[in-house]
């Protein structure tokens, strides 16, 4: 992983309304952005995840805007820390991703940018469920160490080009991803990173994730959305 000094990113704090509540996020838009990637973090994580921060910085260097956002309100996070009742509520998390996608479409500087989703762990299931709900709005999905199985019956409705990245030592999750691939209808590729465990903490493995994700989004998020 890059030294901490390289992790600092120039972002704009944003708040996305969800009912009576607001979700807090950090929006980074490079000058020549040709797409935007919305991050769906995993269980027990947040927009401050160093792994997602690292990947976001790598994507921004490739002229992709990023939105790192908490899918739970501070009050919900407090409850979830004690009970874990929200982190596996995949339909709720997917619904919030859809709300954020719609918010990006209404915001002037992101309205015309193709949208990709980057899901980690349980966020991978939420990203795929959201993609099934918004097939014409979400142009690409990348799942890192994801749980696509948590998308349930929505997997059969996923037509969005999807890249599944799993650590070579994360044996149970490899099989979960292989099983999910059989149910998905669109283009789907599984990339196994040798020597990586679930969190990709081994030297060079997160860099490989960033490279694979960057290549996928660069291919799929190209040019403005035409209304």
N, C-alpha and C positions, 0 to 999 in steps of 0.2 A: 504494500500500500504506500501511497505517496507520503512524504513528510507532511507533518501537520500544517506547516506554513503554506503548502500548496493546496490545502483543502478549503481555504477561505474563498467564498464565492460572493460575487456582487449580485444581490437579489433584492426584490421588492416584496415586503410583507403584504399578504393579501388575506382577506376573509371571505369565505364563501357561505352565503346563508343556506341553512338547511332547516326548514320549518322556523321555529323560534330561536334556534341556536345558530352558531357560526363556527365554521371549521377554519383553523389557522394554517396558512401555508407560506411558502417562499417561492416566488416566481423569478426565474432567471431567463432573460431573453437576449441572446447574442445579436449583434447588429444585422447579420445576414441570415437570420433563422429561416429555415425552410420546413420546419415541423416542430411539434412540441411533444414532449414525453411527460405523461402524468404518472407519478410513482404511487404504488399501493404497497405500503410496508407490511411486514408480517406481524404476527402476534407478539404483543408485548413491546413493540418497537414504536418509533415515531419519525417525524420528518427530520430529526437530528441524527438518524442512524448513520454512523460513519461509512458504512458500506454503500448505502444509497447515495450519500453525499459524494463519495468518490466516483461512482458511476455517473452521477449527474454532471460533475465537473468534466469528465471525459466526453460526455455527449455534447456539452456546450462548446468544447473545443472543436467539435465537428459541426458547428452551426445548427445545433438543435436546442430549442428552448426547453426548459424543464420546470415542472411544478412539483415540489415536495410538499406534501400536505398531510396533516393529521386527520384520519378518517373518524376519529372520536373527539368529542368535545372534552375539555379538561375535566368536567364533572364525570363524564362517562369513563374517561381514563382512570380516574380515582376509584370508581366502582370496579372497573375491570382489573385493576392491580390487586384487588382483594378477592374477587370472585371469578375472574376470567370469563364472565358471562357474555361479553361483546366480541371478543377476538375471534370466536368461531361462528359468529352470526354472519355467514357469508352473504346471504341475500341482502341484509341491511348494509353491509360494507359495499356490495356491488351497486346497490341503489344510490349510495352516496357518490360513488365514482361516476355514475350516470348523471347525477346532479351537477357534479363538477365539470363534466364534459359539456353539458348544456350551458353552464356559466362561461366556459372558455369560448363557446360559440357566440356569446353575447358581448364579449369583451373586445373592444376595437383592435387591440394589437395582437390578439390571438385568433380572431374570428375566421381568418382564411387559412390558418395553419393546419395541415394534416395532423391528426392526433394519434399518438402511440401510448400504450400502457406498459409499464414495467412493474411487474408484481413479484414480490419476494415472499417465500414461505406461504402462509395462508393468503397473503395478498395475491398470489398467483391464481388461486381459485376465484377470488373476487374479481380480478381483472378479466378472466375468461367469461364469467357470468355477465359482466358488464358488456363485453364484446358481443355476446350473444344477443343482448338487448339492444345494442346500437351498432348493428353490422355496417351501416352506411356512414357512421360517424367515426368509428375507430378503425384506423388503417393498419395497425400492426400491434402485436402483443409480444412481449418478452417476459418469460417467467424464470426467476433465478431461485433454484432450490425450492421450487413451488409445489403446491399441493393442488394440482388441477382436478384431482378426484373430488375436492370439496365443491366444485361447480355442479356436481350431480347431473341431472337430466339436461342442464344447459349445455353440456359439452357437445351434444349432438346437434346443437344449433350454431356452433361456432364456425364461421366461414372466414374469419379474419386470419391473415397469415400470422402464424405463431411460431416462435422459437422457444423451446424448452431447454434450459441450461441446468445441468445437475452435476454435482461433484461425483467423481469416480468412486469415492469411498462412502457415498451416501446411498448404500445399497437399497434400503426399503423405498426411498423416494425415487430411485431410478425405475423400479418396477411400477410404482404408482403412475409415473409419467408415461411409461410404455403402455400401460393399460388405458390411460386417458387418450393417447394418440389414436387408438383403434376406434374411439367413439366420435372423434372430431371430423368435420366434413371438409374444412379448408386445408390449405397448405400448412403442414406442421412438421418441424424438424427438431430432433433431439440431439443436443450437443453435450457430451460428457467430458468434463474437465478432469484429466488424470490427476490423481493425488489430492483432490480437494474433498473436504468434508462438507457438512451441511452449510456452514457459515462462510466457506471460502476464505479461511484465515491463513492458509498455507502460502508461503512466498510465491508470488507470480500468479496465483489462481484468480484473484479478484481483477487483476489487470487483464487476464484472459476473458473474464466475464464482460468487462467494459469493451474490449475489442469486438467480441461477438455481438453484443447488443448494439454497439455503434454501427457495425456493418449492416445489421438487420434493419435498423431504423433508417440508415442512410439510403438503403434500397427501397424501403416501403413508404417513407415520408418524403416525397419529392414533389414540390410544386404546390401552389395554392389550391384550396378547395373551391370548386365552382358551384355557386348557388343557382 
